[in-house]
Amino acid sequence: MGRKFFDILTPQELERLKQAQVERNQKTYQRNNLIFDFLFYSGLRVSELVNIRHSDWQGKSLRVWGKGNKIRTVLLPPFLADKLNPNLNDYLFTNQRKQPLSPLVIRQIIQQRLKKAGIDKPITPHSFRRSFATHLHNKQAQLTTIQMLLGHESINTTEKYIHNDFDYLYQDYSRLWKTEIN
C-alpha cells in the first residue's frame, strides 16, 4: 500500500486565505491572519499555538510546551518575532475577553476562511504543520533541520510530513532526463 498524501497549503493559498476576510472587526481579522502566519511559518501544533505567551520569546527563539509535555524551541521569522513582547506575560492569541483561544476556535476560523477563499481542501491546523515541512523541503532545507524544527524524535515521522503534489514529483523526476539529454 502506498503512502497517503495529505492536503497542504501552498504559499499562494495561504495568501488567498489571509485575504478572505469574514470578520467584521479589523483587529480580529488581523489576529486571525497572524494565527495563519504562525501556523504556516513556525510548524507549531495548534495546542502549542494557543498557549503562547509573549514572555515565551527568549532571545531569538520561542519556547513552547510541546507534545509529551516537552519544552521545545521554535524559530520564527523576524516579521513574526516582532509581534512578541517578552516584557508581557499575556497570551498572544486571545478572544475579546483576553482569554486564550481554544483549538476548536482556531479550527472554526480556518474553516470559515477556507470557504470564503474558495479553497476546497480538507485543511486543519495540522495541515499547516505539514505545509511548513513541505515548504521547507521544497526550499532545499535538510531533512534533519525540518525534524528539529518540528520537534520529532524520529526522522521517519518527519518524512511523512512532507507532501508534494504530482506536479512537484514530476518536475523533480524530470530533472533526470533533462540533464541526460542535454
N, C-alpha and C positions, 0 to 999 in steps of 0.2 A: 504494500500500500504506500502511495506517495505521500510526501509531506503536504500538510494542509497550508493553503495560502490564506492569510488573513487580510482584511481590507485595512489599508493605511491611508493617511492623508498626505498629499504632496504639498510642497510649499505654496503652490498656486491655489490649491483647495483651501489651505489654511487662510490665505488672504481673502478668498471668497467668503469663508465662514466669518471672518472678522468684519467684513463689510455688510453682512446681512443683519442689520440691526432690527431686533424685535423689542428691545427695551424702550420704555417711554422716557426713562431717566437717563440722561447722558453720562452721569457718574457710574451708574450700574453698567451701562454699555461699555465704558472704558475698563471697568473692573473685569468684566467678562472677557474682553479681548486680552487683558493681561493674564487671565487664567489660561486661555488658549496658548499664549506665548510661553508661559511657564511650563505647561504640559508638553508642548512641541519641542522646545529648545533645552529642556533640562532632563527629560526622561523620568520625571517624578511619577510615582504612583499617586493615585487620587487620594489615598489615605495620608500620604506624606504631604501632599499639596495643602489639604485643608488644615493641617496642623502647623504650617509655617508661621513662625513669629518673626517680627523684624529683628529681634535680638539673636536669631539663629544665624544671621550673616556675620561671619567672623573672618576678617582679613579679605581673602579672595575666594571664599567658598561658603556654602550654605551647609549647616549641619542639620540633618533630618533624622527622625526616628524611622528607620526602615522596617522591612519585613523581619519578623522574628525578634522584634524589639532591639535591633542592632542600630547603632548610630552609623550613618554613612555620610560621606562628604559629597556634595553635589556642586559642580562647577556651573557658573552662569555667565552668559554673555554680558558685556557691560550694560547694554540697554535694559536688562532685567535686574542686574545688581543695583543699578541706580534707583530702583523702586523700593529698596530696603533701607531702613534707618536703624542701624544697630543700637541706637540710644533708646529705642522704644521696645516694649515687651508685648505690644499688641499683636493679635493675629493679623496676617497680611490680607487674607480674604474673609471679609465679614459681611453679614447682612445689615440691614438698616438699623438694627438694634445692637450692632457691634459684636454680635455673636459669630463664631466661626461657621462657615458654610458646611453643610454636610455633603458627603459623596453623592447622595441622591440628588441634591440640588444641582451639583455640577453635571450629573448625567442629564437632568432636565434641560439645563442651559444648552448643552451640546445638541440635544435632540431638536429643540426649538430652532436653533441656528441652522442645523443641517437642513431642516425642512424649508426654512426661508431662503437658504442659499441654493436650494435645488440639488443638493448633493445626496444622491440615492445610494448610500453605502451604510452598512450597519457599523457605525463608528461609536465607540465607547471611550471613556477616559483611558482605558488600557491601550486602545488603538493609537493614541498619541504617543505612548511609550514605544510601541512597535515602529511608529513613524519616525521617532527620534533615532532609533537604532538603524533603521533603513537609510535615513537621510545621512547619517554619519558614514555608514558603509559606502554609500554612493559618492561621498566626498573623499573616499580613499582612506578613512580612518582605520587604524589597526583593529582587528577583532578583539585583542586584549584590552585596548583602550575603551572600546564600547562595553566590554564586560565590566571593567572597573566603574565606568560611569553609571551603568545600570545597577551595580551592586550585586552582580551574580557571582556565586561561588564557582559555578561550572561554565566553561566556555561553550559546552553543548547547549545549555539553556540560552545563551546569548545568540548562538547561530539560529535558533528557532525564532528569534525576534526579527530577523532580517527578512523582509518580504519584498521582492522585486516583481513587477508585473512582467508579462510576456515580452513586451517591447524592450524592456531593460535587458532581460535574459538574451533576447535575440541580438541586440546591439553588442552585448558583451561577447557572445558567441561569434558573431560575425567578424570580430577582430582577428580571429584565427585565419579565415580565408582571405580577408582583405590584405593582411600583411604577407601572406604566402604568394598571392597573385602579383603583388607589386614588386 
